[in-house]
Amino acid sequence: MRTIYSRLIVVLIVLVSCVGMAGAQGKPSTWTPPPAIVKQLAAPTSLGFATVRLPKGIRLQRQKSREKGWDAWIGYGAGWGPVASYAVVSGKLTAEEAGTFNSQDITELSMIMLNADIYGLQLTAPESGRINGVAFTRVRWSGIDKELRTPMHGFVYTSIRGRQFTQIMSQQIERTRERLRFTDASALTFRLK
């Protein structure tokens, strides 16, 4: 079964092999999670370089790629559906990539790769915002998963800070779509250490 993690690997391969795309970023607004949902999230979980407050029931499994220079924390949870529900990926770009790509470019690459797995992919326009002082680009998406043959919904937040990149992603099938409120609120608790 395809997961957000397998899609991510393809995105990172494309990122490393592509030559730059132009992407404009407007002045970002500040994004904060709804306080009523934050109260329902677990205590902060350390990712080493940052923390996030996960939805209760989601457990992260760390997966490291030494050769590609990135770490992924993939979130699964009982009752959260048949696909990985949450992922945080962080790594370092090469000097050439850091001078070529911005967060909107990497978000666009992610959507190109996602299009291979989703029929009728619909995207929101990229938005710029700050999460606890860190600039991110956000895109929300929906479509029909080609393997599961069911409607899917999700989001991708991308940040580049010098050579360091971070992506926070979540996806849900239609019947568990309401849970995106919790994974989105979790993404908005991201905090660098």
N, CA, C and O of each residue as an XYZ file, in Angstrom:
772
protein
N       0.844     -1.183      0.000
C       0.000      0.000      0.000
C       0.887      1.243      0.000
O       1.852      1.323      0.760
N       0.557      2.207     -0.853
C       1.317      3.443     -0.882
C       1.037      4.233      0.380
O      -0.093      4.257      0.868
N       2.056      4.875      0.904
C       1.895      5.711      2.089
C       2.480      7.074      1.806
O       3.156      7.279      0.798
N       2.219      7.989      2.689
C       2.800      9.318      2.588
C       4.330      9.213      2.564
O       4.996     10.033      1.933
N       4.881      8.217      3.242
C       6.326      8.031      3.287
C       6.868      7.652      1.915
O       7.877      8.208      1.482
N       6.213      6.705      1.214
C       6.715      6.311     -0.105
C       6.634      7.478     -1.082
O       7.512      7.638     -1.930
N       5.596      8.289     -0.971
C       5.500      9.473     -1.825
C       6.627     10.447     -1.516
O       7.187     11.068     -2.420
N       6.952     10.574     -0.254
C       8.006     11.478      0.177
C       9.351     11.084     -0.409
O      10.105     11.953     -0.845
N       9.667      9.809     -0.430
C      10.938      9.348     -0.982
C      11.066      9.815     -2.427
O      12.120     10.304     -2.832
N       9.996      9.665     -3.203
C      10.022     10.095     -4.593
C      10.233     11.597     -4.673
O      11.003     12.064     -5.512
N       9.569     12.360     -3.820
C       9.731     13.813     -3.812
C      11.180     14.183     -3.550
O      11.726     15.059     -4.221
N      11.807     13.529     -2.586
C      13.192     13.854     -2.258
C      14.145     13.484     -3.390
O      15.121     14.193     -3.633
N      13.870     12.380     -4.084
C      14.690     12.005     -5.234
C      14.570     13.061     -6.322
O      15.570     13.465     -6.914
N      13.344     13.508     -6.587
C      13.144     14.559     -7.591
C      13.836     15.840     -7.160
O      14.466     16.507     -7.980
N      13.728     16.191     -5.892
C      14.357     17.397     -5.365
C      15.852     17.390     -5.634
O      16.413     18.398     -6.066
N      16.493     16.269     -5.384
C      17.934     16.177     -5.556
C      18.317     16.246     -7.030
O      19.400     16.731     -7.357
N      17.449     15.769     -7.930
C      17.825     15.694     -9.340
C      17.336     16.864    -10.188
O      17.761     16.996    -11.336
N      16.465     17.708     -9.668
C      15.885     18.799    -10.464
C      16.755     20.042    -10.462
O      17.553     20.269     -9.553
N      16.579     20.835    -11.498
C      17.143     22.179    -11.537
C      16.004     23.114    -11.156
O      14.841     22.798    -11.407
N      16.313     24.247    -10.560
C      15.335     25.105     -9.890
C      14.104     25.509    -10.648
O      14.083     25.587    -11.877
N      13.074     25.763     -9.866
C      11.824     26.333    -10.365
C      11.674     27.680     -9.673
O      12.108     27.843     -8.532
N      11.076     28.629    -10.340
C      10.865     29.932     -9.696
C       9.651     29.851     -8.796
O       8.663     29.194     -9.124
N       9.730     30.521     -7.661
C       8.596     30.549     -6.738
C       8.628     31.820     -5.923
O       9.644     32.143     -5.307
N       7.531     32.538     -5.914
C       7.472     33.789     -5.168
C       6.823     33.566     -3.822
O       5.892     32.771     -3.695
N       7.306     34.256     -2.835
C       6.731     34.157     -1.508
C       6.293     35.545     -1.073
O       7.065     36.502     -1.129
N       5.043     35.639     -0.638
C       4.545     36.896     -0.114
C       4.912     37.016      1.352
O       5.574     36.145      1.915
N       4.470     38.114      1.965
C       4.724     38.305      3.388
C       3.884     37.299      4.174
O       2.657     37.298      4.066
N       4.543     36.434      4.972
C       3.786     35.399      5.670
C       3.006     35.942      6.863
O       3.446     36.861      7.553
N       1.830     35.343      7.086
C       1.042     35.648      8.276
C       1.439     34.652      9.371
O       2.206     33.723      9.117
N       0.928     34.842     10.565
C       1.221     33.922     11.667
C       0.093     32.906     11.768
O      -1.082     33.268     11.842
N       0.467     31.622     11.768
C      -0.516     30.547     11.894
C      -0.442     29.981     13.301
O       0.642     29.667     13.793
N      -1.578     29.851     13.941
C      -1.645     29.258     15.280
C      -2.763     28.219     15.308
O      -3.768     28.369     14.614
N      -2.595     27.180     16.099
C      -3.632     26.149     16.174
C      -4.806     26.602     17.032
O      -4.631     27.418     17.938
N      -5.997     26.084     16.759
C      -7.155     26.429     17.592
C      -6.949     25.927     19.023
O      -6.668     24.744     19.217
N      -7.082     26.800     20.029
C      -6.849     26.400     21.419
C      -7.690     25.197     21.865
O      -7.221     24.367     22.645
N      -8.926     25.103     21.373
C      -9.786     23.976     21.777
C      -9.215     22.641     21.299
O      -9.367     21.624     21.976
N      -8.561     22.638     20.140
C      -7.963     21.396     19.638
C      -6.630     21.138     20.317
O      -6.310     19.987     20.617
N      -5.840     22.183     20.570
C      -4.545     22.006     21.239
C      -4.731     21.291     22.580
O      -3.905     20.465     22.966
N      -5.806     21.608     23.278
C      -6.077     20.960     24.568
C      -6.248     19.457     24.419
O      -6.071     18.713     25.384
N      -6.592     19.003     23.218
C      -6.807     17.583     22.974
C      -5.572     16.880     22.412
O      -5.608     15.672     22.176
N      -4.480     17.618     22.194
C      -3.239     17.024     21.696
C      -2.393     16.513     22.856
O      -2.559     16.935     24.000
N      -1.494     15.606     22.539
C      -0.576     15.069     23.550
C       0.483     16.115     23.898
O       0.587     17.157     23.251
N       1.259     15.813     24.926
C       2.379     16.682     25.319
C       3.390     16.746     24.172
O       3.386     15.869     23.308
N       4.255     17.764     24.146
C       5.240     17.870     23.066
C       6.116     16.621     22.936
O       6.563     16.038     23.923
N       6.339     16.240     21.684
C       7.202     15.111     21.339
C       8.464     15.676     20.702
O       8.387     16.521     19.811
N       9.625     15.212     21.157
C      10.892     15.704     20.621
C      11.245     14.988     19.319
O      11.148     13.765     19.213
N      11.657     15.785     18.333
C      12.170     15.262     17.074
C      13.680     15.478     17.000
O      14.279     15.306     15.938
N      14.285     15.845     18.095
C      15.709     16.165     18.129
C      15.939     17.641     17.871
O      16.448     18.340     18.748
N      15.582     18.134     16.701
C      15.803     19.532     16.329
C      14.584     20.410     16.642
O      14.680     21.638     16.636
N      13.436     19.771     16.916
C      12.182     20.506     17.127
C      11.231     19.652     17.963
O      11.527     18.502     18.289
N      10.088     20.237     18.301
C       9.025     19.485     18.974
C       7.718     19.720     18.234
O       7.543     20.734     17.558
N       6.801     18.762     18.373
C       5.420     18.908     17.922
C       4.527     18.241     18.960
O       4.956     17.331     19.669
N       3.313     18.691     19.042
C       2.308     18.041     19.891
C       1.437     17.192     18.982
O       0.718     17.717     18.133
N       1.502     15.893     19.160
C       0.796     14.959     18.280
C      -0.654     14.763     18.696
O      -1.001     14.935     19.864
N      -1.499     14.401     17.732
C      -2.839     13.977     18.104
C      -2.729     12.717     18.976
O      -1.880     11.859     18.735
N      -3.575     12.623     19.962
C      -3.559     11.429     20.812
C      -3.851     10.209     19.955
O      -4.749     10.228     19.114
N      -3.088      9.154     20.175
C      -3.244      7.927     19.402
C      -2.241      7.790     18.271
O      -2.078      6.701     17.721
N      -1.563      8.878     17.911
C      -0.537      8.822     16.861
C       0.815      8.584     17.520
O       1.180      9.254     18.486
N       1.542      7.625     16.983
C       2.906      7.335     17.450
C       3.848      7.500     16.268
O       3.571      7.039     15.161
N       4.964      8.165     16.525
C       5.942      8.394     15.459
C       6.995      7.297     15.441
O       7.463      6.841     16.484
N       7.355      6.885     14.236
C       8.468      5.953     14.028
C       9.524      6.696     13.223
O       9.247      7.197     12.133
N      10.740      6.763     13.769
C      11.810      7.489     13.085
C      12.448      6.607     12.029
O      12.744      5.437     12.276
N      12.658      7.174     10.855
C      13.341      6.491      9.762
C      14.391      7.442      9.238
O      14.097      8.595      8.921
N      15.619      6.957      9.147
C      16.747      7.810      8.795
C      17.350      7.367      7.473
O      17.455      6.170      7.206
N      17.741      8.314      6.656
C      18.457      8.042      5.418
C      19.808      8.745      5.504
O      19.918      9.933      5.200
N      20.822      8.015      5.915
C      22.160      8.614      6.031
C      22.680      9.090      4.686
O      23.280     10.161      4.601
N      22.459      8.303      3.623
C      22.986      8.680      2.315
C      22.312      9.917      1.738
O      22.957     10.695      1.034
N      21.038     10.112      2.021
C      20.328     11.290      1.500
C      20.356     12.442      2.498
O      20.031     13.574      2.139
N      20.740     12.173      3.745
C      20.886     13.233      4.735
C      19.586     13.752      5.313
O      19.508     14.928      5.670
N      18.555     12.912      5.418
C      17.317     13.359      6.017
C      16.781     12.330      6.990
O      17.130     11.151      6.937
N      15.925     12.805      7.877
C      15.223     11.976      8.848
C      13.736     12.130      8.606
O      13.266     13.209      8.243
N      12.994     11.049      8.807
C      11.538     11.106      8.713
C      10.947     10.522      9.981
O      11.412      9.497     10.479
N       9.932     11.171     10.495
C       9.160     10.662     11.624
C       7.768     10.401     11.069
O       7.031     11.337     10.762
N       7.411      9.128     10.940
C       6.158      8.726     10.317
C       5.163      8.364     11.408
O       5.480      7.589     12.310
N       3.969      8.919     11.329
C       2.965      8.718     12.367
C       1.845      7.791     11.961
O       1.178      8.001     10.948
N       1.646      6.767     12.762
C       0.555      5.822     12.585
C      -0.249      5.797     13.871
O       0.271      6.110     14.942
N      -1.504      5.428     13.768
C      -2.314      5.316     14.969
C      -3.469      4.362     14.772
O      -4.076      4.318     13.702
N      -3.772      3.601     15.805
C      -4.914      2.692     15.764
C      -6.177      3.504     15.504
O      -6.425      4.511     16.166
N      -6.971      3.060     14.537
C      -8.211      3.755     14.222
C      -8.030      4.994     13.366
O      -8.997      5.716     13.124
N      -6.812      5.259     12.900
C      -6.558      6.455     12.102
C      -6.604      6.179     10.605
O      -6.245      7.051      9.814
N      -7.030      5.010     10.205
C      -7.177      4.719      8.785
C      -6.073      3.839      8.249
O      -5.132      3.504      8.969
N      -6.185      3.451      6.951
C      -5.275      2.474      6.355
C      -3.952      3.038      5.853
O      -3.127      2.281      5.341
N      -3.727      4.327      5.982
C      -2.491      4.940      5.484
C      -1.798      5.681      6.618
O      -2.414      6.011      7.631
N      -0.509      5.937      6.430
C       0.209      6.746      7.410
C      -0.526      8.072      7.543
O      -0.903      8.683      6.543
N      -0.726      8.509      8.763
C      -1.553      9.679      9.010
C      -0.776     10.979      9.112
O      -1.351     12.055      8.950
N       0.530     10.897      9.380
C       1.270     12.101      9.737
C       2.748     11.846      9.464
O       3.237     10.737      9.681
N       3.454     12.855      8.995
C       4.896     12.709      8.800
C       5.578     14.060      8.969
O       5.051     15.100      8.573
N       6.755     14.015      9.565
C       7.638     15.177      9.642
C       8.964     14.711      9.048
O       9.515     13.695      9.472
N       9.470     15.448      8.076
C      10.731     15.107      7.425
C      11.652     16.309      7.527
O      11.233     17.447      7.318
N      12.904     16.047      7.849
C      13.873     17.122      7.954
C      15.211     16.652      7.402
O      15.579     15.486      7.540
N      15.920     17.558      6.788
C      17.233     17.223      6.262
C      17.947     18.460      5.768
O      17.477     19.585      5.936
N      19.102     18.226      5.151
C      19.903     19.328      4.623
C      19.964     19.251      3.115
O      20.165     18.185      2.534
N      19.787     20.394      2.497
C      19.959     20.525      1.060
C      21.444     20.707      0.760
O      22.204     21.164      1.614
N      21.852     20.349     -0.447
C      23.208     20.667     -0.860
C      23.295     22.178     -1.037
O      22.269     22.857     -1.081
N      24.497     22.702     -1.138
C      24.658     24.143     -1.340
C      23.965     24.580     -2.631
O      23.348     25.644     -2.670
N      24.061     23.764     -3.692
C      23.411     24.091     -4.970
C      21.889     24.103     -4.815
O      21.223     25.019     -5.298
N      21.337     23.089     -4.143
C      19.883     23.027     -3.941
C      19.401     24.204     -3.101
O      18.363     24.800     -3.391
N      20.162     24.538     -2.053
C      19.760     25.631     -1.168
C      19.710     26.953     -1.926
O      18.892     27.817     -1.609
N      20.574     27.120     -2.922
C      20.566     28.339     -3.721
C      19.530     28.313     -4.833
O      19.264     29.338     -5.461
N      18.942     27.141     -5.081
C      18.019     26.962     -6.190
C      16.565     26.895     -5.754
O      15.691     27.471     -6.402
N      16.302     26.187     -4.649
C      14.932     25.911     -4.219
C      14.500     26.786     -3.052
O      15.302     27.139     -2.188
N      13.213     27.131     -3.045
C      12.613     27.736     -1.862
C      11.484     26.817     -1.402
O      11.223     25.795     -2.036
N      10.823     27.166     -0.320
C       9.817     26.268      0.237
C       8.638     26.057     -0.707
O       8.052     24.974     -0.722
N       8.288     27.049     -1.479
C       7.187     26.870     -2.438
C       7.593     25.890     -3.530
O       6.771     25.079     -3.957
N       8.846     25.942     -3.997
C       9.319     25.002     -5.008
C       9.202     23.561     -4.517
O       8.714     22.689     -5.237
N       9.652     23.319     -3.288
C       9.621     21.959     -2.749
C       8.178     21.507     -2.545
O       7.858     20.340     -2.769
N       7.314     22.413     -2.128
C       5.894     22.076     -1.995
C       5.316     21.710     -3.359
O       4.569     20.738     -3.470
N       5.650     22.469     -4.392
C       5.164     22.172     -5.745
C       5.679     20.817     -6.219
O       4.929     20.059     -6.834
N       6.941     20.499     -5.947
C       7.475     19.185     -6.303
C       6.717     18.069     -5.594
O       6.450     17.021     -6.182
N       6.374     18.296     -4.341
C       5.598     17.306     -3.588
C       4.256     17.059     -4.257
O       3.804     15.918     -4.344
N       3.622     18.116     -4.725
C       2.316     17.978     -5.358
C       2.427     17.274     -6.709
O       1.530     16.518     -7.083
N       3.513     17.510     -7.445
C       3.739     16.814     -8.708
C       3.840     15.308     -8.455
O       3.254     14.514     -9.190
N       4.568     14.925     -7.439
C       4.721     13.510     -7.115
C       3.413     12.911     -6.614
O       3.083     11.772     -6.945
N       2.680     13.659     -5.830
C       1.399     13.184     -5.309
C       0.418     12.942     -6.443
O      -0.405     12.029     -6.369
N       0.498     13.745     -7.487
C      -0.394     13.605     -8.635
C      -0.292     12.220     -9.267
O      -1.260     11.754     -9.869
N       0.854     11.552     -9.147
C       1.018     10.205     -9.700
C       0.163      9.182     -8.956
O      -0.169      8.141     -9.523
N      -0.197      9.448     -7.718
C      -0.959      8.507     -6.898
C      -2.413      8.902     -6.695
O      -3.193      8.119     -6.152
N      -2.793     10.103     -7.121
C      -4.128     10.631     -6.844
C      -4.798     11.043     -8.150
O      -4.249     11.843     -8.908
N      -5.995     10.493     -8.414
C      -6.807     10.937     -9.550
C      -7.448     12.280     -9.200
O      -7.842     12.510     -8.056
N      -7.548     13.155    -10.187
C      -8.275     14.407     -9.989
C      -7.725     15.261     -8.862
O      -8.484     15.874     -8.112
N      -6.408     15.303     -8.743
C      -5.781     16.064     -7.660
C      -6.191     17.530     -7.743
O      -6.012     18.182     -8.771
N      -6.742     18.036     -6.645
C      -7.112     19.440     -6.538
C      -6.286     20.065     -5.426
O      -6.161     19.507     -4.335
N      -5.722     21.236     -5.720
C      -4.831     21.914     -4.786
C      -5.337     23.302     -4.448
O      -5.941     23.974     -5.285
N      -5.089     23.728     -3.224
C      -5.287     25.128     -2.899
C      -4.067     25.894     -3.397
O      -3.022     25.299     -3.659
N      -4.196     27.188     -3.527
C      -3.036     28.017     -3.864
C      -2.053     27.965     -2.702
O      -2.474     27.925     -1.546
N      -0.741     27.964     -2.987
C       0.233     27.981     -1.896
C       0.049     29.215     -1.015
O      -0.168     30.320     -1.512
N       0.137     29.013      0.279
C       0.022     30.095      1.260
C       1.347     30.204      2.005
O       2.032     29.203      2.211
N       1.704     31.408      2.403
C       2.897     31.633      3.214
C       2.477     32.018      4.617
O       1.569     32.829      4.803
N       3.141     31.433      5.610
C       2.836     31.755      6.989
C       3.976     31.382      7.904
O       4.961     30.777      7.480
N       3.836     31.748      9.162
C       4.856     31.440     10.172
C       4.233     30.584     11.264
O       3.123     30.837     11.733
N       4.992     29.558     11.652
C       4.606     28.704     12.777
C       5.669     28.901     13.845
O       6.820     28.504     13.664
N       5.285     29.512     14.951
C       6.229     29.809     16.032
C       7.503     30.451     15.495
O       8.608     30.069     15.881
N       7.344     31.423     14.606
C       8.457     32.195     14.075
C       9.148     31.598     12.861
O      10.015     32.253     12.283
N       8.801     30.374     12.446
C       9.443     29.705     11.313
C       8.551     29.856     10.080
O       7.361     29.542     10.132
N       9.125     30.341      8.963
C       8.370     30.530      7.724
C       8.091     29.192      7.053
O       8.990     28.364      6.904
N       6.837     28.985      6.648
C       6.397     27.780      5.945
C       5.554     28.167      4.744
O       4.971     29.251      4.707
N       5.489     27.268      3.753
C       4.524     27.326      2.662
C       3.562     26.170      2.882
O       3.983     25.064      3.220
N       2.258     26.423      2.690
C       1.250     25.382      2.925
C       0.388     25.201      1.676
O       0.009     26.165      1.011
N       0.089     23.921      1.377
C      -0.857     23.563      0.329
C      -1.765     22.477      0.886
O      -1.300     21.537      1.532
N      -3.059     22.613      0.633
C      -4.024     21.563      0.977
C      -4.430     20.876     -0.330
O      -4.455     21.509     -1.385
N      -4.745     19.588     -0.258
C      -5.062     18.848     -1.472
C      -6.195     17.854     -1.226
O      -6.499     17.507     -0.085
N      -6.816     17.400     -2.328
C      -7.823     16.342     -2.278
C      -7.843     15.635     -3.624
O      -7.383     16.173     -4.631
N      -8.377     14.435     -3.626
C      -8.487     13.641     -4.844
C      -8.845     12.213     -4.489
O      -9.190     11.918     -3.345
N      -8.762     11.323     -5.474
C      -9.079      9.912     -5.278
C      -7.774      9.114     -5.310
O      -7.040      9.150     -6.298
N      -7.491      8.393     -4.217
C      -6.292      7.554     -4.157
C      -6.430      6.435     -5.189
O      -7.428      5.715     -5.187
N      -5.444      6.283     -6.066
C      -5.513      5.297     -7.148
C      -5.493      3.865     -6.632
O      -6.125      2.991     -7.225
N      -4.787      3.611     -5.552
C      -4.708      2.251     -5.019
C      -5.918      1.908     -4.155
O      -6.516      0.845     -4.319
N      -6.276      2.795     -3.245
C      -7.396      2.533     -2.337
C      -8.750      2.798     -2.989
O      -9.776      2.307     -2.518
N      -8.754      3.580     -4.080
C      -9.980      3.958     -4.783
C     -10.992      4.623     -3.855
O     -12.183      4.313     -3.867
N     -10.480      5.534     -3.063
C     -11.323      6.273     -2.126
C     -10.851      7.720     -2.078
O      -9.672      7.993     -2.300
N     -11.760      8.653     -1.789
C     -11.345     10.053     -1.667
C     -10.324     10.235     -0.540
O     -10.437      9.641      0.532
N      -9.335     11.067     -0.817
C      -8.280     11.392      0.147
C      -8.196     12.906      0.261
O      -8.527     13.640     -0.671
N      -7.744     13.354      1.428
C      -7.537     14.776      1.692
C      -6.233     14.902      2.468
O      -5.870     14.003      3.226
N      -5.532     16.007      2.282
C      -4.298     16.179      3.035
C      -3.742     17.582      2.931
O      -4.344     18.482      2.344
N      -2.561     17.737      3.526
C      -1.852     19.017      3.475
C      -0.363     18.757      3.538
O       0.087     17.696      3.971
N       0.399     19.760      3.090
C       1.859     19.746      3.171
C       2.303     21.140      3.600
O       1.921     22.135      2.984
N       3.113     21.211      4.663
C       3.787     22.438      5.084
C       5.270     22.239      4.774
O       5.824     21.183      5.076
N       5.916     23.237      4.177
C       7.337     23.133      3.842
C       8.068     24.390      4.307
O       7.586     25.509      4.132
N       9.249     24.176      4.908
C      10.095     25.280      5.358
C      11.525     25.031      4.914
O      12.010     23.901      4.952
N      12.195     26.095      4.493
C      13.645     26.036      4.240
C      14.277     27.149      5.052
O      13.883     28.311      4.955
N      15.264     26.776      5.857
C      16.017     27.715      6.688
C      17.492     27.506      6.364
O      18.133     26.611      6.915
N      18.026     28.331      5.471
C      19.398     28.115      5.010
C      19.426     26.834      4.185
O      18.755     26.745      3.156
N      20.197     25.842      4.628
C      20.247     24.558      3.930
C      19.310     23.524      4.559
O      19.144     22.434      4.013
N      18.705     23.847      5.684
C      17.824     22.913      6.400
C      16.404     22.990      5.848
O      15.856     24.082      5.703
N      15.798     21.827      5.535
C      14.401     21.830      5.123
C      13.575     20.978      6.081
O      14.086     20.044      6.699
N      12.308     21.310      6.195
C      11.357     20.551      6.993
C      10.049     20.490      6.230
O       9.588     21.499      5.695
N       9.442     19.296      6.178
C       8.092     19.144      5.652
C       7.251     18.469      6.713
O       7.697     17.527      7.368
N       6.025     18.956      6.881
C       5.044     18.342      7.776
C       3.846     18.020      6.895
O       3.304     18.899      6.225
N       3.433     16.748      6.899
C       2.379     16.300      5.997
C       1.370     15.444      6.734
O       1.680     14.809      7.742
N       0.169     15.441      6.215
C      -0.856     14.541      6.730
C      -1.831     14.226      5.611
O      -2.038     15.029      4.701
N      -2.421     13.054      5.692
C      -3.444     12.640      4.738
C      -4.455     11.764      5.457
O      -4.122     11.056      6.408
N      -5.677     11.823      4.994
C      -6.748     11.004      5.550
C      -7.694     10.591      4.433
O      -7.903     11.335      3.474
N      -8.266      9.394      4.567
C      -9.319      8.995      3.652
C     -10.596      9.731      4.049
O     -10.687     10.284      5.145
N     -11.575      9.735      3.156
C     -12.797     10.520      3.367
C     -13.460     10.233      4.712
O     -13.840     11.164      5.422
N     -13.603      8.952      5.072
C     -14.360      8.644      6.293
C     -13.658      9.106      7.568
O     -14.302      9.217      8.612
N     -12.338      9.382      7.507
C     -11.616      9.881      8.687
C     -11.100     11.305      8.464
O     -10.214     11.771      9.181
N     -11.664     11.990      7.462
C     -11.207     13.332      7.093
C     -11.235     14.316      8.260
O     -10.369     15.187      8.352
N     -12.197     14.191      9.132
C     -12.334     15.098     10.278
C     -11.059     15.129     11.121
O     -10.781     16.122     11.793
N     -10.294     14.056     11.085
C      -9.053     13.985     11.883
C      -7.972     14.922     11.377
O      -7.010     15.196     12.095
N      -8.110     15.418     10.154
C      -7.136     16.402      9.663
C      -7.125     17.659     10.523
O      -6.108     18.350     10.584
N      -8.230     17.967     11.188
C      -8.234     19.121     12.102
C      -7.165     18.927     13.181
O      -6.509     19.886     13.590
N      -6.995     17.691     13.637
C      -6.038     17.411     14.710
C      -4.596     17.373     14.178
O      -3.684     17.882     14.829
N      -4.389     16.770     12.996
C      -3.023     16.748     12.461
C      -2.594     18.140     12.008
O      -1.419     18.492     12.116
N      -3.544     18.938     11.500
C      -3.216     20.314     11.118
C      -2.864     21.130     12.355
O      -1.889     21.881     12.343
N      -3.645     20.991     13.420
C      -3.325     21.699     14.675
C      -1.963     21.248     15.189
O      -1.189     22.059     15.699
N      -1.669     19.961     15.059
C      -0.365     19.446     15.478
C       0.761     20.118     14.691
O       1.760     20.543     15.271
N       0.596     20.214     13.372
C       1.619     20.878     12.543
C       1.858     22.301     13.020
O       2.987     22.791     12.988
N       0.796     22.962     13.462
C       0.905     24.354     13.904
C       1.517     24.484     15.296
O       1.686     25.599     15.790
N       1.854     23.355     15.943
C       2.588     23.399     17.216
C       4.086     23.199     17.008
O       4.849     23.204     17.974
N       4.520     23.022     15.748
C       5.946     22.837     15.444
C       6.750     23.955     16.097
O       6.406     25.131     15.984
N       7.815     23.573     16.775
C       8.670     24.565     17.449
C      10.123     24.096     17.376
O      10.449     22.997     17.825
N      11.000     24.942     16.803
C      12.433     24.630     16.803
C      12.972     24.667     18.209
O      12.505     25.447     19.039
N      13.954     23.826     18.486
C      14.608     23.850     19.808
C      15.682     24.913     19.828
O      16.350     25.097     20.845
